[in-house]
Every structure is written in structure tokens, then in C-alpha cells.
């Protein structure tokens, strides 16, 4: 993978690591690896130097996707540590207390969650 840095998850930014899920790399020959490396560089990294695989019409789409991902609050929280699940109940209380518009108590919220299809684990993932 030394010759194909964009295919190496360990050398990718934390915002892109989850996108690079190439479990078939060992089956590809050098030409296919070079193509996939360049494709990844353009599509996920918005790097369009030299000859490109993507047509110019898609360049803005790749750049927008890259910028949106870098500015996404969920991605930023995931990279910076997000929510500490050991302190989740305390953080939930602080969130409810800090909001002037919080019309329900923590108990009411928990009852609402239990009666709905949302589980606490889903809420935890959404709160990242």
C-alpha cells in the first residue's frame, strides 16, 4: 500500500476513515490499485491534480461532498471525542436543565423513549 497512499486507512484523515472500506484490495493488480487510488483521491478527497478520472461536471460535487463532510457536526464530534457514554445520564440532565424550552422532565423523556421505537442506544448515536 506504500505506492497507493489513499487506499491506506491509517494514513487517511479521521473524517474519511469510515468511507474507505476496501476489503478486496489484495485481489487487485497494480493497474487496478492505481485506478482505485486516483478515484479515491478525487471522489473522497476532492483532489483533482493532473489527468482526472471524473469529468469536470462532477468536480464541484466531489468538492461539496468533501466540504460538507468536514463541516458536519456529527463528524467533528466523532473526531474530537463526542459524548462520553459513562457520563451520558449526567450530560442528558445538563442538556435538559440548560434548555429554556425544555418542557418535559428527564423522567418524561425516558418514558417517551421507552414507549417509542427509539432506544437509548439510538439516541446515544444521534447525540454524537
Secondary structure, 3 states (H helix, E strand, C coil): CCCCHHHCHHHCCCCCHHHCCCCCHHHCCHHHHHHHHHHHHHHCCCCCCCCCCCCHHHHHHHHHHHHHHHHCHHHHHHHHCCCCHHHHHHHHHHHHHHCCCCCCCHHHHHHHHHHCCCCHHHHHHHCC
